[in-house]
Every structure is written in structure tokens, then in C-alpha cells.
Amino acid sequence: MRMPGFGVETVAILKCEKGHFFDDVKYKTCPHCAELLPESGEDVKTVSHAATSGLAKEDLNALIREEKTVAASAPETDLDPVVGWLVCVGGAEKGRDYRIHAGRNFLGRALRMDISIVDDATITRENHCSVVYDPQSGYFFLVPGMGTNTYLNGARLSRPSRLEDEDTIQIGDSLFCFIAYCKGTRKWQ
């Protein structure tokens, strides 16, 4: 929407299906997706992006002109779905949550850690401990690393231990509540 006033125009910004932002007054359709549109002024048919990825522009335009139905499949993504969370309930980052993904999640202060807890100086920079989710068994584990002062439900952690929903984990001066998303029959396929 454009609004006159004091020589300043307000521009309406829309978001297309693919997540691009554009000015809908200046452009009829998303200019970032323009390569998927026919060059003539003919009516545009809906064609799945997943089905058209890798097609040459000429081939895509031919499909659109012929009004062919194109089978679509879900595009492959690098999505790493969340399987659980750590919620900081005590310490420097109280109130913050951390996503846990399938496999091993290293905890430490370093930014390159899977779970980075930067504001607690009593946590080891790298691999203080780790949380592991095994998708095959559906179990979570807390595994000791290089850090000291790691406790599971008040007991010092000396070997890998199975995590249960709402267990408490103390790492350095921070206290976390473990929340499992994947549990029982709820698993990512």
C-alpha cells in the first residue's frame, strides 16, 4: 500500500511462496522467481517448484504453455528436525532454550558447539558433555565430556546415562530441564 504524505511513500512488501520479499505495486509477481514465468503475457499455470528444479527455462515454459500436469515430489532439504530441548531454569542464561537434534549434540561455551552456553564461565569451552538422541531406539543419553561439575538429577555424571523427560541437568553453574519431543511412538521418519 502506498500512502502519500510529506513526500514519503510507504511501500507494501509481499512475500512470495518461496519466501522472497517484493514490492507488489512495482511488480505483478515476484521478480526473484521471474525465471520460472513465461516471457509472453499468457496466463501462468501453477507448476510445482520441486517438480521443476533442474529444468531448463525453455522446458519449463513449454510445460506451462501445454498446460501439462506436472507430478510433484517433496524437495530434499537439509532440515535437521528438533527431537527435544534443554531449557535453562537456573543460571546466567535462565529462560533460554536449546534445540536438541538426532545424534550427538556437544555442549560448551564455544560458538561452534551444537549447544553453546556462552554466559556461564564455569562451563568448559568445548565438549563439556553431550546429549545424544538415538533415533533407532528412541532413547536420549547424557554423556560426560571434558567438563567437570556435570550432574543428572543431582547425581554426579561419571558415565553415559539415559535421560528421561523432565530430568534436571546441572552443567557448571547452570541448571537445565530436559524436554523430549520424540518419545514413545512420536518419532521423525
Secondary structure as the mmCIF struct_conf table of DSSP 4:
data_model
#
loop_
_struct_conf.conf_type_id
_struct_conf.id
_struct_conf.beg_label_comp_id
_struct_conf.beg_label_asym_id
_struct_conf.beg_label_seq_id
_struct_conf.end_label_comp_id
_struct_conf.end_label_asym_id
_struct_conf.end_label_seq_id
BEND BEND1 GLY A 5 GLY A 5
TURN_TY1_P TURN_TY1_P1 PHE A 6 GLY A 7
HELX_LH_PP_P HELX_LH_PP_P1 THR A 10 ALA A 12
STRN STRN1 ILE A 13 LYS A 15
TURN_TY1_P TURN_TY1_P2 GLU A 17 LYS A 18
BEND BEND2 GLY A 19 GLY A 19
STRN STRN2 PHE A 21 ASP A 23
TURN_TY1_P TURN_TY1_P3 ASP A 24 LYS A 26
BEND BEND3 LYS A 28 THR A 29
HELX_RH_3T_P HELX_RH_3T_P1 PRO A 31 LEU A 36
BEND BEND4 LEU A 37 LEU A 37
BEND BEND5 GLU A 39 GLU A 42
HELX_LH_PP_P HELX_LH_PP_P2 ASP A 43 THR A 46
HELX_RH_AL_P HELX_RH_AL_P1 HIS A 49 THR A 52
TURN_TY1_P TURN_TY1_P4 SER A 53 GLY A 54
HELX_RH_AL_P HELX_RH_AL_P2 LYS A 57 ARG A 65
TURN_TY1_P TURN_TY1_P5 GLU A 66 GLU A 67
HELX_LH_PP_P HELX_LH_PP_P3 ALA A 74 GLU A 76
STRN STRN3 VAL A 82 GLY A 90
BEND BEND6 GLY A 91 GLY A 91
TURN_TY1_P TURN_TY1_P6 ALA A 92 GLY A 95
STRN STRN4 ASP A 97 HIS A 101
BEND BEND7 ALA A 102 ALA A 102
STRN STRN5 GLY A 103 GLY A 108
BEND BEND8 ARG A 109 ALA A 110
TURN_TY1_P TURN_TY1_P7 LEU A 111 ARG A 112
BEND BEND9 MET A 113 ASP A 114
STRN STRN6 ILE A 115 SER A 116
TURN_TY1_P TURN_TY1_P8 VAL A 118 ASP A 119
TURN_TY1_P TURN_TY1_P9 ALA A 121 THR A 122
BEND BEND10 ILE A 123 ILE A 123
BEND BEND11 ARG A 125 GLU A 126
BEND BEND12 HIS A 128 HIS A 128
STRN STRN7 CYS A 129 ASP A 134
TURN_TY1_P TURN_TY1_P10 PRO A 135 GLY A 138
STRN STRN8 TYR A 139 PRO A 144
BEND BEND13 MET A 146 MET A 146
BEND BEND14 THR A 148 THR A 148
STRN STRN9 THR A 150 LEU A 152
TURN_TY1_P TURN_TY1_P11 ASN A 153 GLY A 154
STRN STRN10 ALA A 155 ARG A 156
HELX_LH_PP_P HELX_LH_PP_P4 LEU A 157 LEU A 157
BEND BEND15 ARG A 159 ARG A 159
STRN STRN11 SER A 161 LEU A 163
TURN_TY1_P TURN_TY1_P12 ASP A 165 GLU A 166
STRN STRN12 THR A 168 ILE A 171
TURN_TY1_P TURN_TY1_P13 GLY A 172 ASP A 173
STRN STRN13 SER A 174 ALA A 180
BEND BEND16 TYR A 181 CYS A 182
STRN STRN14 LYS A 183 LYS A 183
TURN_TY1_P TURN_TY1_P14 GLY A 184 THR A 185
STRN STRN15 ARG A 186 ARG A 186
#
